[in-house]
């Protein structure tokens, strides 16, 4: 009993089960997780180690290098990237692409153990390590609580309350606050008042810290109860601090008790300079970064969040607003809605074409089969957790034409058998008997066309993974539907034709038959005609532009802004205010969000945050439309370069599947920083001269200034002063000396001991006193002078080798073209022994992804060949099919040129998938030729009749696939894939209908003659 026989005999059950699956498919659509773009795993963690007071070089040698040496023991390690700065080490740990996402928690546990193991080798002051394994956490929703009237503390309180309320919403994983200014309590004591009171720094420090130290006071037994002894006297507000009494003097020389508030000015303030600041539309703000749980329907989640925010907004005072910076649910809704619209357009195109060429009854059966295949695929997606997003919905459109192929073949063959006088039940059985295995093989081969993406391990491949998931599942399900439900519908609805006069052939049919007959009679001439077309196409190939992955079509762009390294965050903030005013006056701008000292939270997986840097700021710009970005960037670049010649500003697009920050990067590696700087300067000159580059710089940036006190060791010893005393005196005069904390509810507020009359001009007059001594001496008495020197305060390394990266953006041309034009000059830079250069940036991502896909393609190709040989049990038929594959190159090349689309990663995926479609068509044609010959037809008759017989099924499949892709031509991600498949499939299908018969005649002519001779004998 074959599938058709089972479906017809058990039609009640089949219909019942089909209805259940249709309902389940509709439910799955609404239950599926919905995202804007597919996520891909960032296999990167960051190890941060604090080493206060150390220079960048000391951090590199004493901390970074030791940790990196230990981390290189990890077998899964791909690259170590480290940044050593004064007082802090940051090591970015990139794992190999082959590491599965499911094993990342174990890898990060191993990383933590390695970091713990190396602690004993680090300086005692560098024992604080932070391993951030959630470095790639994506916060899809950003909100800003902003107000011109509310205080900084009020904004913080409002933000924490909103954070609490949003966290209660089911589906929210994590919420972080950004741009919060930390409050401190300053204890300002003038030098005169300290001297008058006979206090020492040690007395103030020790008595303040010991007063507030949390210690368990124990407990007592009282009857059957145990009573805990509470600790009292800790600081809970600023008055407690003012009322603290401090004992002055030393031992028996004590001069009595002094109330701290009588000798010091004690007040609340905010940490200066602040680490980070945030503004929304130029108004002070705190940013809430909200991360949803994976696989959730963020559209529904967004509706709930809007309700919570609207309720809280109604409770806030007038002038305090909750604004939206980025809201993923709206983007998801827009993206999904747009793609569903494209999908419906494609379905309509397919059905209309089928109705025109096959009649309404057959078209309805094929259309119903298509609809059921889509619904069944939605069930599969819901079961395995494939979300609805840009790529998965686009994959439906890509697969649409192929999904009807099997149903078209069955319906067309069923109609032909009815015309031949077969009974409907027998016709259905024979259709399945003759086509089930060839169609299954063809379907598997079509799937194999996309499997290199599965084998590949790059980020771009992971981004495009749902293409394979949807293609594979939907094509296999389309075969199941075509083997069961389609013959049942054919049996039920297609009636045997009434015997009438034989239809006359149309003029087009006669001409096509004549062309096929000539092709079979003159196979060599037919093949020779194609050769000039291939040569002309090869000549035209350089006209095709190359673009690896397009930018996102989201109406959003960034401004990154760097002042010279070491600049004050206050100056960055003032410059950003000017930029904000210019942007808000622009008609293209809808809203802006400013982050100073750090970048915006990672709201997209392709946005890698910048490290904390007081000389850096970023503005996230929401424009009214995506088309507005080009004009804004073009005019903004000119205005920024004219207004801030001392800075390094740049506009940055939002990427789709790459997180590199610059289009072109050239990395120079070697031991000597000075040599690396010289190499960088040479490369920057070359890049600056190219007409299509901008934002040229390197990642070590400029040297920063540092003050070096020249300590007079003899005078210091005579005065009883040591290096630590001098450092503490300068610390108190500059940033302030932390001496304790006030516990306010759930917040610990630092207490900072400061000198109220200190400035850089009076640095020599700052009193320095021993930690235990009562006497003090001016700083100038123990320091011979101060030197201002330059230091390299940003030291980047790759795999423990100092590496400087020259970076540049590209405009007006493709990244590949610009890189190729400057490559010869940059690679010609003379490198000293022990130094090397390699390419990075988007270009390196492009090469890695394409090379990996090409490396994996032979695996898929081998599987295709194995299936072909197994299906035909011969080599000639597979050879004929494979020889026709290059014909698609003609259509792909000219299609990309005519549609003005670049060739990139998605086009490559489309081209590989196209090979599977062409092979599938070849199987359908050659299998019919073999069937005709088995039934006794002569070689020429078998070829001609089979070609004419299968032209409708092959051309309908190709036509529906090609025209179904038309709506994707206007999509930024799928446009190059759509152009590739439309042109390649159209040309390859038309040419294959002539080339395959010609090749078959050439290869089987001698065999047919031998068979004929044998029969005659």
ABEGO torsion letter per residue (X at the ends): XBAAAAAAAAAAAAAAAAAAAAAAAAAAAAABBBBABBBBBBBBBBBBBBBBGBBAAAAAAAAAAAAAAAAAABAABABBBBBBBBGBBBBBBBBBAABBAAAAAAAAAAAAAAAAAAAAABBAAAABBBBBAAAABBBABBBBBBBAABBAAAAAAAAAAAAAAAAABBGBABBBBBGBBBBBBBBBBBAAAAAAAGBBAAAAAAAAAAAABBBBAEBBBBEABBBBBBBBGBBABAAAAAABBBBBEBEAABAEBBBAAAABBBBBBBBOBBABBBBBGGBBBBBBBBBBBBGBBAAAAAAAAAAAAAAAAAABBBGBBBBBABBAAAAAAAAAAAAAAAAAAAAAAAAAAAAAAAEAAAAAAAAAAAAAAAAAAAAAAAAAGBBBBAAAAAAAAAAAAAAAAAAAAAAAAAAAAAAAGBBAAAAAAAAAAAAAAAAAAAAAAAAAAAAAAAABABAAAAAAAAAAAAAAAAAAAAAAAAAAAAAAAAAAABBBBBBBBBBBBBAAAAAAAAAAAAAAABAAAAAAAAAAAAAAAAAAAAABBBBABBBBABBBBBBBBBBBBGBBAAAAAAAAAAAAAAAAABAABABBBBBBGBBBBBABAABBBBBBBAABBBBBBBBABAAAAAAAAAAAAAAAAAABAABBBBBBBBBAABABABABBBBBBEABAAAAAAAAAAAAAAAAABAABBGBBBAAEBBBBBBBBBBBAAAAAAAGBBAAAAAAAAAAABAEBBAEBBBBEABBBBBBBBBAABBAAAAAABBBBBAABABBBBAAAABAEBBBBBBBABBBBBGGBBBBBBBBBBBGBBAAAAAAAAAAAAAABBBBBGBBBBBBEAAAAAAAAAAAAAAAAAAAAAAAAAAAAAAAGBAAAAAAAAAAAAAAAAAAAAAAAAAGBBBBAAAAAAAAAAAAAAAAAAAAAAAAAAAAAAAGBBAAAAAAAAAAAAAAAAAAAAAAAAAAAAAAAABAAAAAAAAAAAAAAAAAAAAAAAAAAAAAAAAAAAAAAAAAAAAAX
